[in-house]
Amino acid sequence: MRISRIIKRRIHSLLHRGSADAELQREIEIHIQQLTQEAIAAGVTEPEARAIALREFGPIEQTKEKCRDTREVSWIQDLTQDIRYGLRMLRQSAGFTAVAVVTLALGIGANTAIFSIVDAVLLRSLPYHDSDQLVLVFAAPLQRPEAMLGISYRDFKECRAQNRVFSQMAGNVFHDLTLTGAGEPSIVNTGVVTPEIFPLLNATPLAGRTLLPEDGRQGAAPAAVVSEKLWRSRFGSDINLLGRSITLDMHSFTVVGILPASFRYPDGAARQDVWIPVAQDPLFGPLMGRPGTRMLAGIGRLKPGVSVTQAQAEMKTFGARLAKEFGAEDAGFTMRIEPYRQAVVGKVKAALLILLGAVGLVLLIACVNIANLLLSKGTSRGREIAVRMALGAGRARIVRQLMTESALLGLLGGVAGVLLANCAVWSLAPFLPPEVAQISSIHIGGSVLGFALLLSLAATLAFGLAPALVATPSKLQANIKEGGERTGQRGGERARNFLATAEISLAMMLLVAGGLVIRSFALVTAADPGFDAKNLTRAEVSLPQFQYSTPQQWTAFANELLGRLHAQPGLRDSALGAPLPMDRQGQAAFEFSIVGNAPLPESKSNSADYSTVSPDYFHVMRIPLLRGRLFSEQDSPSNPRVAIISETLARRYFPNEDPIGRQMKFGFPPNSNVSREIVGVVGDVRDVALRKKPGPMMYVPFAQEPLYGGEVVVRSSLSTAGVAAAISQAVHSIDKALPVTDVESFPDALGRSVSQERFRTLLLGSFSGIALVLAAVGIFGVISYSASQRRREIGIRIALGAQRRDVLRMILAQGAKLALLGLAVGAIFSFTATRLMASLLYSVSATDPLTFGAVAMVLLGVAVTACYIPARRAVRVDPMVTLRYQ
Amino acid sequence: MPKPSDLLQGTLDLLILKTIARKPLHGWGIAKRIQALSGEALAVGQGSLYPALHRLENQGWICAEWEESDLGRAAKVYSLTPEGRKQLERELKTWKRLSSAVHLLIQNA
């Protein structure tokens, strides 16, 4: 009953606001008339009585406003009114609105774009249940615990059987096999696994089954699971494929199941076609019994309640036990684990968080800028606000209305920002390093939109509240008396100066960060890789093992290929190497020992990167020979084994002696104990990535250490496409079925090795650019406003004979003072903040004085220039005009 | 003279409810009546009387009709709703409890 009465009444007052107001007016009028009559009865004249009544009643409008406030629907009315009013204000000052919206759109857009990447990379949920329980299990040499090495099948079995921390554990390794018998022969990426991996990752087959523990036993019937993609593309989605056999590297496998396209391991892997048990793998199956072959990557699922620390401790104990029990292979190694998520995102996490921080600073600067604009605007609206307060509007009411205006700005900026972010993500796509994320997984989805909305509202609060409070002073009279124009000037000016200073210091932080990464990127790209990448093209040729199974066949193929390439006019400079620098699959590294030196203690070993190369390799790559000789055709299998070492290896392991003639023992397993005579020393090469300083390297002649494939490198003035076509032609003239893959120009390969650096340099660089512009706009705004406020003072000064130059200097000094203060504060903050990004920098210190100095100079220059324009305008005016005007 | 805002919070509501409980009254009448019945000790400022009336009306304790009045013209006359009567009982009880507590305290302190 009561509720319905209340609702009826509220709806009534919402719909009939006008009549409700009229009733209120009448009610109050009656009261005042009664007061008047009382006064008349006391013997005063009528006009006087009316005045007394009004005085006694008090402020009518304020009473009315209080009565209106009791209608609890008033906030809806207020809101619609505020929005209508706010839109009108924004339309009226279209210039201001445009500047504010563009500024906000930049800030929110940049944040949303970066957040969408963070969302896709760091926050996405992994496609496995309870993915926080997943850890990678691997071996690491005691003296290089950061290295992730595989574990042998024996150690894997021991670990699976003996550990008390994993509910499940599986091994896996990936390589290419050749699929024949279903159309053209093709390379399929094969997951070689122990069958536990499917229940461990809760893989549900699309049809058939996954591999069972029986399939993993040695001697079991070979079974394979194919991916949905392969099933559709190669087998025409024929469900009868189940139970049929396919041929991988000339081995027959029965297809037992099809895995849905959604299943991938590792998550984000580009291509996975076939899954087979390790025991049946044509390549690694035979190596299973060799305890020294570290071929498996391990993955485990922690038992519920077991922490990563506990598991790590157990693995350490377990590793020590292995080292003791199987000293021959496992001495000097330990076992380690790493949470799966950390392994996947660990490398980019720091960089992304720093980017997020940087982009947050951009938004902060944008907010400060708008706050400054609003502050100036609020001040010039002082009279309007004072009048409204005098007419009975409460302070809270006005603040609410100003905040509504800000929120409108914030939302407009947010919408524009999301649009901008959409464009930004698309235009960033080509720069996105492949290891950061698949571009397809980045999208402006619900969480990103939520983030943008939250940002807009937070920004609204950040830039709207202070100006609204400053614009609504508690002392009314002063406002009206001052005519409004200079209202709140003192408080306002202090606030504006503070904001401008803050803006400069924030910009300084961003510019320093940007400057540091730009410098470090310049240094990285200018780094000498140790070879001449210009006009160099590479291509990978790999020989299927079932056809080319002996080293003699590999050498014969390589000789034939190089012979045919050399015969072509544009390709005379070609060579073979495996692996080449910047190889996508990474570099090979082997332990070595020096013949004649005292044996190393058991826990220590020396290792160096390894490459097997054809005699022309150094000539084609233009790697300089420093001492001794290069390889020649005479270094054949029938002659003594030889090796060439890099300058670093020579310097580090043969200090003060000539390495030529000494012997080293190393090699591709099982030839790890072959002695090789050092015949030459060549220059260092950056083989992993441009940013990685060159380490020790050893080369052997391809003829003495052939591989089932390699990478061709050609120096030619022909285009990359032309070289690629020529290589393919030469390869196919020997064997039609051989695929040529990974064709790439060497400059591109070098570029790829710095793609992460390029990406963050691009981003941080543009953020600092935006920050610089915003800071310039900010200080320009403050100085022009203050100059226009001081017009009268300037006029008087000039009228009294001050030189325009002095006045100009005075205004510039005011700007420079703000800028210098901002720079000082900014330098202190940068000094602390840039340490966080030390890991991203290449041969530049995080507190590089050159960068700090240059940034300070640039900012000061920009700030003073920004002040110069309003300063000039201020001193140009005719003093008579200004004096008369005010 | 004590300002109306010095009235204990909520006391004004009680006074209004009690005043119109006997017979419906307009704003002017309520103000006068409170003044008269309290022996001129309590003066209700119009600045708080009308907002209070509107608030009580919005809460459904009282309702109002425009009707002919003793002022010789139509006035907005407030009367208690049944719920308002119950609310008055509650407020009276609270008030009695509070005032006797205060009374006790003052006597014994």
Interface residues (C-beta under 8 A of the other chain):
Chain A: M1 R2 I3 R5 I6 R9 R10 E23 L24 R26 E27 I28 I30 H31 Q34 E56 F57 G58 P59 Q62 T63 K66 C67 D69 T70 R71 E72
Chain B: H26 G27 W28 A31 G45 Q46 G47 Y50 P51 H54 R55 E57 N58 Q59 G60 C63 W66 L71 R73 A75 K76 T81 P82 E83
